[in-house]
Amino acid sequence: MKLALILAQMLCVISICWAQSSRAPGRIEAEYYVTAYAQHYRVPVALVRAIVVRESNWQPCVISPKGAMGVMQLMPATAKRLGVTDRCNLDHSVSGGVRYLAWLMRRFHNDLRLVSAAYYAGEETIGRRGLAYRNLDVVTYVRAIRTTYLREAGAESESKNTTAKRDVR
């Protein structure tokens, strides 16, 4: 009986470790694409990370009730417009999402409140109403993006400061 219990516990531990290890590479890959595309398209990395956290929490193939899909939660029409054919592919999803954010930043003159609102509610809606748009869901979304953005931006600057402090010659 004791042997069966020990084997069951070992099996549980092994399966948990295996499940956790299979998730890590996806997150690492997503982080890589987020950083690479954000830098390439000159979108703040902290903004892209905040969007990913809020939209999918780094899950590569989440599907929303409204039909958005992937780590960046692209709607079908937006994905088509951006040439994204596989919204569950991390590379395609992040590339399309970051290009869309870069386009929104140009359209809304780098006002991250409007960029975040437009990413959530659509650029036409926010383009018409701007900061006068008072939908509670959108306001809550923008507030959450701002909070995560500030936390991510602080983490980025902290890591740069730590590196700079260590690299004193």
Helices and strands as residue ranges (DSSP letters): H 2-41, H 45-55, H 76-82, H 90-107, H 112-121, H 123-129, G 130-132, H 136-166
